[in-house]
């Protein structure tokens, strides 16, 4: 995708200094009102772009110390072609099953979904069935802040602001910027409630799958205009007249498409090829990215997980048992990539449980 440089108001310009936005620290904000005022100035100065938001509990960083925002299917420091093709195998399998399930349940517009790959991917991504080349975004600042606060707060709350081309259709493809943008509210069946409650959009590099010249071209930090750290929580952040959307609103019940996707997720988890394998590899990538990001906030040049673990041990924030479990998971990951046929299904299931517990433990640390 094409890289842009956003226009910043004076306060953000002074904060960023000579760095680019991705390398600069997020600007601390204390209230929703303060954040809204910053965004209003950004929208005014960046008239050529439509602003979208993403709330996260971490500001993930790459080797250069810059914020990195990849679609889930491309995440990881060293994603081999073999591993990437496995992920796309998972995606293809999930998309086929999704089309069958929607038709079987007579979901509105199932024929539209069957004909358009981007719609299939959008539903799978938004309902977190499997990694896709699409990135979840929202046009609602309130939704982004609510997502940033969903975790227990030990790891922080961040909102990233992206500048994308103006959209003209349900699926808007801009060849000048090499971007495709999907407006979920216009394209999802009405039985899919979550996109409507989240004001959901998805974006992807146009016509790029597992074949690309440089992985950097897929990083949405190329469209990053600003980033903020929310320094207060609860009523002290929202102030009078505003409040966070609760998790029950962001993930509404009686969502028929959501229920189908949960079933689909479980079905994918019963296979070694490609479902469970792809999901295990994604879980490993998520934990690896979390460790690297935390370490890079303590030392600028950290190039791999082994160095990251060493940094975290030196700063006494990493209990010894985490390193031992990580070593076990790394060996399982290597076997999964190089000798997948020798794995037993229960190995990957148990590995995913260990990775989930490991991520929870990392998030509980005072990082």
N, C-alpha and C positions, 0 to 999 in steps of 0.2 A: 504494500500500500504506500501511497505517497506520504512523505513526511511534511508536517506543517510547523510553523512557529507562531504561537498565539501572541496577541497584544495584551499586555498586562497593565493594570492601574499602578499608580505610584507605589502604594504600600507593598504590593506583590513584587514589583520590580526591585525595590530595595531589599526585600527578603531573599529573593533568588540570587541577586548579585550577578557575578560573572558566569555562574553555572547555568546550564540549561535547566528547564523545569524538572525533568526526570531525575537529575542528579541532586537538585536542591532538596533540603528538608521540607516536609509539608508545613504549611503555615498554620500555627495553632489558632483555633477559634474557640470561643467560650460559649457561644449561643447560636441558636438557629437563626435569629434575627441578624447577627453579625455575618454568618455564612451567606444568608440570602443577599445581603448588601454587597458582599464580594462578588457573588454570582451575577447580580444585576449589572455591575460594572463590566464584568467579563463579557456578558451578552451584548452590551452596548458597543464595546470596543472590537468585538469579533463578529461583525455583521455578516461576514461571508460564510459563517458556520452555524450550524444548529448545535446547541450544547446538550450533551448527554452526561449522565452521572452513574457512578458505580461506588457502592458502599462496601468496605472490606474491613476485616479485623486485623489485617497486616498490610504493610507496605513492602511487598516483595521486591528484592533487588537482584540485579544481575552482577556479573563479574566486575563491571565497570562502576558499580555502586549506584546505578540508575534504577529507578522504578521500572519494573517489567510487568506487562499485562498481556499475557498470551491467552488465546482460546485454549480450553482444557486439553484438546487433543495434541497440542504442540508443547505442553509444559514439560520441563525437565532440562537439566544442564546438558546432558549428552543423550539426546533421543536418536537412537540408531534408526536407519531405514527399516530394518526388520521390525523393531518395536513399533514404529509409526504405522507400518502396514498392518500389524496385528490390531492396532487401535481402529484403523479404518475397516478391518474385517468385522470387528465388534459393531461398529456403526452401521455397516451394511446389513448385518444380521438383525440388529434392533429395528432398523427402518422397515425392513420387510415384514417383521412381526407386527410392528405398529400398524401398518396398512391393513393387514389381515384382521387385527383386533378391532380397529375402527369400523371396518365394513361389517364384521360379525355383530357388533353392538349397534349398528345402524346410527353411528354418530354423524351429525350434520356435516356435509362437505367432505365426506371421506374420499370421494372421487378426486376432489381438488388436491387433497393430501397425497393420494397415490400418484398423481401426475407431476408433482413438484418436489424435487429432492430437498430444496431449501426449507420447505414447509415441514417435511418429515424431520429434518435436522433441528429445526427450531423447536419443535415440540419435545424432541428427545433431550435437547440441551436445557430447555426451560424447566423440564420436570426431572432433570438430573438423572436420566436413565443411563447415559454413557457419555464419554467425552466426544465433542464435535469440534469442527473448525469455527464455530460461532461463539461470540462473546456476549454474555448477558449485560444489558445496559437498561437504564430507565430514563424517562424524560421528566420524572418527578424527583425533585430534590428531597422532599419529605420521605419518599420511599427509600432513596439511597441512604439517608441518615438512619432510618429505621433498620435497614440491613446492617449498617456499620455497628449498631448497638446490639445485635442479636446474640453475640457471644457473651461470656461472663464478664468481659471487660479487662481481663488481666493482660491481654495482648494489644489493647488500644482500639481506636475506631478512626477510620480514614474515609474520606470522600475524594474521588478522583473526577476531574472534569475533562471531558473529551470534546473536541470539535470535529463534527462530521458534516458531510455535504447535506444540503436541504433535500428532503425526500419528496417524491412526487407520486408514488404508487405504494401499494401494499408491500411489494418487493421493489426496492429502488436500487438500481445498479448504476454506479457512476464510474465510467471508464477512465475519466481524467484522474480520479483519485484511487482507482483500483479497489473499490469498496462496494459491497452489497449490504443493504440495510433492510431488515425485515420488521415491519410494524405488526406485532403480534395481535394487537387489538383488532386489526382489520382482517387477519388471516386465519386465526385459530377458530375452531368450532365453538359455538356458544356454550357447549357443555364443558369446555376448558375454562374454568373460572380464574385460575391463578394469574394468567397474563393480564386480565382486566383489573384485578386488584393491585397488581404491581406496576401498571402502566409500562408493560414490558416491550423492549425492542431487542433485536439481535443484530450484530454486525460481523462481517467476515471479509477477508481479502478475496476479491472476486476471482473465481476460477482457479483457485490454488488448493490443492489437496496434499498429497504426499510428495509432489514433485515441485521443488522450488530451488532457486539459486542460493539464497541466503535466508536463514531462519529469522534474521533481524527484520526482514521485510514484513513478517507476520506479527510483530510486536506492536500492540496498540499504544505503547509509549510514544510512537511516532505521531499520534494524534492527541497527546496529552497537553492540555492548556494550563491546568493548575491542579494542585493537590493540597488538601487540608487535613489537619489532625484535630479531631473533636476532643477537647480537653476536659469537658464536663459531661456528666451523664444525668439521666432522669429529668426531673422538673427544672433543675438549675440550667440545663442546656436548652430545653424547649421554651421555657418562659411562658408568659401568659398568652393564651389563645392558640397554642400549638401543642402537639403531643405526638409521641411515636406511634406508628401503626403496630399493633401487637402481632405476634407470630401467627395467631389464629386468623388474622385478617390477611396477612401476606400469603399464608398457606391455607386457604379456606377449605372447610369440610364440604362433603357432598359434591366434590369435583369429579365428575365421571371420567374425564380423560386422565385426571391424576390417579384415580384408582386403577385404570387400565395400565398406566405407566408403572405403577408399583408392582403389579403382577408381572409385567414385562421385565422389570429389573430382577425379580426373583427367578424368572425363567432363564435369563442370561447367566445368572449365578450358578446354574446347575451344569453348565458345560465347561470342559477344559478348553475346547477350541470352538470359537475364539472368546466366548463371553467371560468366563471367570478369569482367564489369563489376562485379558485386557483390563479388567477391573482391578485386579491385583497390581498390575504395572502402574495404573493411574494412582492408586492409593500410595504406592511407594514414591512416585514422583511428587505427590502433594507433600508428604512428610519430608522428603529431601529438600524441596523448595523452601519449606518452613525453616528447617535447620540452617540452610545457607543464608537466608534472609536475616535471621536473628544474629548469626555470626558476623555478617557484613556490617551490621550496625555497631559492632565493637572493633572490628579491624577492617580497614578499607580493602585490602587485597586478600581475598579468600577464594580459592579457585576450585575446590572440590569438597565433598562431604567430610573426608578424612581431616582436612585442614580445619573445617568448620567445627568439628567435634573437639579438636585440640584447643581451639580458641575458647569454646564454651567451657571446657574443663578448666582452663587457665583462669577464667573469670568466675569459676566456682558457681555456675548456674546450672550445671548439667549433672544430675545424679549418675553415678557410675553404671547403674543397671541399664540406662537408656543406651549407652554405647554398646553394651553387650547384645541387647535385643536388635539394635541396628545392624550389627555385624551379621547376626543370624538372618535378618531380612535381606541384607545385601547378597548373601550367598544364595538365598532362595530366589531372589530376583535374577541373578546370573544364570541359575539353572532354568528358570522360566523362559528366559530369552534364548538360551543356546541349546537347551535340551528339553523342550516343552513336552515331548511325548513320554518322557520318563517320570513326569509328575503324576501324583495321585490327586484326585479332586479335593480330598480333605486337607492336603497340604496347603493349597491356595486359600481354602476357606479359613483355616486356622491362621494363615498368614495375614489375611485381611482383618481378622479380629485383633491380632497383635498390633497391626499398624493403626487401627482405630484407637486402641488403648494408648498407643505411643503418642499419637497426635493429641489426644486428650491430656495426657501427662505433660506434654510440651506446652500446651496452652495454659495449663495451671501454674507453670513456673512464673516467677516474677521477672519477666524478660523486659 
